[in-house]
Amino acid sequence: MDMTEEQQLWQVRATTCEMLAFSLRYPAPELAEALENGEWADAAREIAGVLDAALPEAFGEALTENAAGEAQSGDTLFHTLRAEATRLFIGAPEAACSPYEGVWRAADDGVQALLFVNPHSMDVERFMKKCGLGRPEGTNEPLDHIATEFELLQVLAAWAAGIAEPEEGTVTLDALPGGSAQAAYAQFIDEHMNTWADRFAEKLQADSRLPYYRSAGMLVQALLPVLK
């Protein structure tokens, strides 16, 4: 079946959100492989080109280098990425660049951030439940993680494009927030992503010791305005 231009745009949005979620979740070996063979940078530039988003000149430089500027590969690159992701997103005693919306918005509110039980995190969880989605079985991570929020947008965009549909018995499209996948997507962007994701991307670029995470921050910042 031929897709309308609008459906094609929603499909591109779904692909874009999938790419951003992949880029920001805790690194798997597939990420190191995609950096090493150039697929990550190629995909990012292709998506940016389709959406007419301008990437900074420094984007994609030295993606496999460590903090000392040494090129790495294989397991060494994978473990370097994981070590930096741990420092940035988990940290001890605190993350250098928290990936949780609730932490950022608690700071805006001038209160201490409590994972899971702050009002912003709970609002994200309620929104996802209204979309028939929840925490994957066997996991215990707040749902306001930046990658999880992009995964939600990926699902909503795929439903809007007509390339996927909710699992039977979970939710119908007209029961989504706003009454459609398109409306739910726009509402989540407005009420959540727009409140913190750009600042997260900027801090990620400033605080990362690895070229990869600086480029990931550039990618988020470049694509956010055209995802709306």
C-alpha positions as CSV (number, residue, x, y, z in Angstrom):
1,M,0.0,0.0,0.0
2,D,1.3,3.4,-1.0
3,M,2.0,5.8,1.9
4,T,0.9,9.4,1.9
5,E,3.4,12.2,2.4
6,E,2.2,12.6,5.9
7,Q,2.6,8.9,6.7
8,Q,6.1,9.0,5.2
9,L,7.0,11.9,7.5
10,W,5.8,10.0,10.5
11,Q,7.9,7.0,9.4
12,V,11.0,9.2,9.3
13,R,10.1,10.5,12.8
14,A,9.8,6.9,14.0
15,T,13.2,6.1,12.5
16,T,14.8,9.2,14.0
17,C,13.5,8.5,17.5
18,E,14.7,4.9,17.2
19,M,18.2,6.2,16.3
20,L,18.3,8.6,19.2
21,A,17.1,6.0,21.7
22,F,19.8,3.6,20.4
23,S,22.4,6.3,20.8
24,L,21.5,7.2,24.4
25,R,20.7,3.9,26.1
26,Y,23.4,2.1,28.0
27,P,25.9,0.9,25.4
28,A,25.5,-2.6,23.9
29,P,28.2,-4.2,21.6
30,E,26.1,-3.1,18.6
31,L,26.8,0.5,19.3
32,A,30.6,0.0,19.3
33,E,30.3,-2.0,16.1
34,A,28.1,0.8,14.4
35,L,30.7,3.4,15.4
36,E,33.6,1.3,14.2
37,N,32.1,0.5,10.8
38,G,30.7,4.0,10.2
39,E,27.1,3.0,10.1
40,W,26.1,5.2,13.1
41,A,27.5,8.4,11.5
42,D,26.1,7.5,8.1
43,A,22.6,6.8,9.5
44,A,22.7,10.1,11.5
45,R,23.7,12.2,8.5
46,E,21.1,10.5,6.3
47,I,18.3,11.2,8.8
48,A,19.5,14.8,9.3
49,G,19.5,15.2,5.5
50,V,15.9,13.9,5.1
51,L,14.7,16.2,7.9
52,D,16.7,19.2,6.6
53,A,18.5,19.5,9.9
54,A,21.9,21.0,10.0
55,L,24.6,19.1,11.9
56,P,27.6,21.0,13.3
57,E,30.9,20.8,11.3
58,A,32.5,18.8,14.2
59,F,29.8,16.1,14.2
60,G,31.0,12.6,13.7
61,E,34.7,13.3,14.2
62,A,36.9,10.7,15.9
63,L,34.0,8.6,17.1
64,T,36.1,5.6,18.2
65,E,38.7,7.6,20.1
66,N,39.1,7.5,23.9
67,A,39.7,10.5,26.1
68,A,43.4,10.5,25.2
69,G,42.7,10.7,21.5
70,E,43.6,7.0,20.8
71,A,41.5,5.1,18.3
72,Q,39.9,2.0,19.7
73,S,38.1,-1.0,18.3
74,G,36.2,-4.1,19.4
75,D,35.8,-5.0,23.0
76,T,38.2,-2.1,24.0
77,L,35.9,0.5,22.4
78,F,32.8,-1.2,23.9
79,H,34.2,-1.1,27.4
80,T,35.4,2.5,27.0
81,L,31.8,3.5,25.9
82,R,30.4,1.7,28.9
83,A,32.8,3.3,31.4
84,E,31.9,6.8,30.1
85,A,28.2,6.1,30.0
86,T,28.5,5.0,33.7
87,R,30.3,8.2,34.6
88,L,27.9,10.4,32.7
89,F,24.5,8.7,33.3
90,I,24.9,6.8,36.6
91,G,27.9,8.3,38.4
92,A,29.1,8.1,42.0
93,P,27.9,9.8,44.0
94,E,25.9,11.4,41.2
95,A,25.7,11.4,37.4
96,A,27.7,14.0,35.5
97,C,24.8,14.4,33.1
98,S,21.6,12.8,34.4
99,P,19.5,11.1,31.7
100,Y,16.3,11.4,33.8
101,E,13.7,14.1,33.1
102,G,12.7,14.2,36.8
103,V,16.2,15.1,37.9
104,W,16.3,18.1,35.6
105,R,12.8,19.3,36.4
106,A,13.3,18.9,40.1
107,A,16.3,21.2,39.8
108,D,14.1,23.7,38.0
109,D,11.6,23.4,40.8
110,G,14.3,23.9,43.4
111,V,13.7,20.5,45.1
112,Q,15.6,17.3,45.6
113,A,15.2,14.8,42.8
114,L,13.9,11.4,43.9
115,L,13.8,8.8,41.2
116,F,10.5,7.2,40.5
117,V,8.5,9.2,43.0
118,N,9.0,12.8,41.7
119,P,5.9,14.3,40.0
120,H,7.5,14.6,36.6
121,S,8.7,11.0,36.5
122,M,5.3,9.8,37.7
123,D,3.6,11.9,35.0
124,V,5.7,10.2,32.3
125,E,4.7,6.8,33.7
126,R,1.0,7.7,33.7
127,F,1.3,8.9,30.1
128,M,2.9,5.7,29.0
129,K,0.3,3.6,30.7
130,K,-2.4,5.6,28.8
131,C,-0.5,4.5,25.7
132,G,-0.7,0.9,26.8
133,L,3.0,0.8,27.6
134,G,4.9,0.2,30.8
135,R,8.2,-0.9,32.3
136,P,9.5,-4.0,30.5
137,E,9.4,-7.1,32.6
138,G,12.6,-7.7,34.6
139,T,13.7,-4.1,34.5
140,N,13.5,-1.5,37.3
141,E,14.5,1.8,35.7
142,P,12.5,5.0,35.8
143,L,10.5,5.5,32.6
144,D,11.7,9.2,32.3
145,H,15.1,8.1,30.9
146,I,15.9,10.1,27.8
147,A,16.2,6.9,25.7
148,T,12.9,5.5,27.0
149,E,11.2,8.8,26.1
150,F,12.5,8.6,22.6
151,E,11.3,4.9,22.5
152,L,7.8,6.1,23.4
153,L,7.9,8.7,20.6
154,Q,9.2,6.1,18.2
155,V,6.1,3.9,19.0
156,L,3.7,6.8,18.6
157,A,5.2,7.9,15.4
158,A,5.1,4.3,14.0
159,W,1.4,4.1,14.9
160,A,0.8,7.5,13.3
161,A,2.6,6.2,10.1
162,G,0.4,3.1,10.0
163,I,3.5,0.8,10.0
164,A,2.6,-0.6,13.4
165,E,-0.4,-0.8,15.8
166,P,-1.0,-1.3,19.5
167,E,-0.9,-4.9,20.8
168,E,-4.3,-6.4,21.0
169,G,-5.9,-5.9,24.3
170,T,-3.7,-3.0,25.3
171,V,-5.1,0.3,24.0
172,T,-6.9,1.6,20.9
173,L,-5.6,4.6,19.0
174,D,-8.7,6.8,19.8
175,A,-8.1,6.1,23.5
176,L,-4.6,7.6,23.4
177,P,-3.9,11.0,25.0
178,G,-5.5,13.6,22.7
179,G,-7.5,10.9,20.9
180,S,-4.8,9.8,18.3
181,A,-1.2,8.8,18.0
182,Q,-0.4,12.1,16.3
183,A,-1.9,14.1,19.2
184,A,-0.3,11.9,21.9
185,Y,3.1,12.4,20.2
186,A,2.7,16.2,20.0
187,Q,1.5,16.3,23.6
188,F,4.5,14.4,24.9
189,I,6.9,16.5,23.0
190,D,5.3,19.7,24.4
191,E,4.9,18.6,28.0
192,H,8.1,16.6,28.4
193,M,10.8,16.6,25.7
194,N,10.7,20.3,25.2
195,T,11.2,21.0,28.9
196,W,14.6,19.4,29.2
197,A,16.0,17.4,26.3
198,D,17.8,20.3,24.6
199,R,19.6,21.2,27.9
200,F,20.5,17.6,28.4
201,A,22.1,17.5,25.0
202,E,24.0,20.7,25.6
203,K,25.4,19.4,28.9
204,L,26.3,16.0,27.3
205,Q,28.4,17.8,24.8
206,A,30.1,19.9,27.5
207,D,30.7,17.1,30.0
208,S,31.6,14.1,27.8
209,R,35.2,13.0,27.7
210,L,34.6,11.0,24.5
211,P,34.0,12.3,21.0
212,Y,31.1,9.9,20.5
213,Y,28.9,11.3,23.3
214,R,29.7,14.8,22.2
215,S,28.4,13.9,18.7
216,A,25.4,12.2,20.3
217,G,24.6,15.4,22.1
218,M,25.0,17.4,18.8
219,L,22.6,14.9,17.1
220,V,19.9,15.3,19.7
221,Q,20.2,19.1,19.6
222,A,20.0,19.2,15.8
223,L,17.0,16.9,15.5
224,L,14.8,18.0,18.3
225,P,13.4,21.1,16.5
226,V,12.5,19.0,13.4
227,L,10.9,16.2,15.3
228,K,7.9,18.3,16.3
